[in-house]
Amino acid sequence: MKLLLFALSLFFSASVYSNVETLIIDTGPGHASVTRFPNGDIMVFDTGHWSYQSIVMEKFAAFIGDADIDLLITSHSDADHLATTDELLNNYQVHRVIRPGKVRDTATWRSHNDAIVSAGQSGLTHDINLINTNLPIGTVFNFGGASVTYLSGFHEPPVEWNLEHSEFLNAGSIVVRVLYNGHSILFTGDAVGREEGSAADAPAIATERLLIDNAVHRPVQSDILIVPHHGSDDASSTEFIKAVAPRWVIFPAGHKYHHPVAVTAKRFTDLGYNEDCMLRTDLGDNEGGKEWSHGATGTGDKANDDHISIVLQDTGDPIVRYVGGAAVNCPAVLSVGVVQPTADNVIIKKSRSGICHTPASSWYSRTKNFDAFTDLASCLASGGRLPN
Ligand SMILES: [Zn+2]
C-alpha cells in the first residue's frame, strides 16, 4: 500500500506544476522555444535553425521529458523556425499543430511538411493548416489556468499590406500571447511592423498594425516580448513597443544577419529601456557593422550558450534570466494603456469547480485558477454553470 501511495504521489507530482515555464533556446540565427503549463501540457513555438538541429533537440528532450506535446506552432515557413519539427513529430505524441502552411522549396520546409502530413494522416495529430482552416483571431487554448490566445496568423497576409517578397512571407507569422496569473509572454515569429529604414517614430504597418488595432478587443500588452524577426529593422515599431509595453525584451538571434540591429535596440532605449533588460540569445556577438553592440566580446557568438528562461509564477513577479545566470529584475518602463473592457475583450473565467465568472461576479478577481473563455455562452457550453 505504501508503495502504491508512493507511486501515486510520484505520478501526481510529475504532472502538476505551479508555474508556466518557457525556455528560449539559443538556436543561432533562428527561433525555438518550449513552454510547460501548470497542468504539465507542453507548447512548442518554433523549432529552430537548420544548422543546429541536434542542439535544439537536446534542449527540447531535456525540457519535455516523456510528456506529449499538446500544441506545436510553427510561426511561418522560414527554415530558421522549422528545423526540428520532423524530429519532434517522430519522437513525441503531438496533439495539435498550427502553421500557416505556405509552401516553400527548402529541404527543411519539405521535411517539416511531410512529417506533419503523415502525423495528420495517422489520426494522432490535428493539423491546423491556415491554408484550409479558418482559425479565428482571439481563439483561446486553455492549459490548467494558463491560456494561449491566437492573435494573428495568415497563410498569406492581405495583399493590401503591400509587402515585398520576404516581408510578405514573414508578415503572416503566427502571433500568440501566453497569459498566467495576470502576467504574459508575446511570441511573434518574424512578424513585420515597419518599412526598413523608415523613421523611428513611423506608424506601425502590417502585422504590428493589426495587433495594435485589435488590442482593444484582444490585448497585446505583455510582460515579456519575444521580439519579432530577431530584432530586424522591419519590426518593433515604436508604436508597437508602446502597445506591448514589455518589462523584458528578448531577441532570439545569432551570429549572422547582424541581428539584433542597433537601430531596433535604440527604439527601445529611446523609450527608457535599460539594456540589461534586453536579453539576447547571441550575447557576446561582435559582428560589428549595424548590429547592436551591447554585451559584445572578442569572439563571434556560438549557438547553444545563451538560453533564456522565463517563469510566470503562480504568485508574484515573472522571473527572467539567462540559463545559469541570476534573475534580471526589470521594473515597468512604459505605462500600460488601460484596455477598457468591452463585450468583446472580457475573458470569462471558469473556475476549477466549474463556475463561469463574468466581471460582475464578486469572485471574478479572486479566481486565479481558471480556464478562459471569450464569452459566457462558450463557457456554459463547455459544461460550466452560473454562480448561485
Ligand atoms: Zn526568422
Boltz pocket constraint, residues with backbone or C-beta under 6 A from the ligand:
constraints:
  - pocket:
      binder: B
      contacts: [[A, 29], [A, 30], [A, 31], [A, 78], [A, 80], [A, 81], [A, 190], [A, 229], [A, 230]]
      max_distance: 6.0
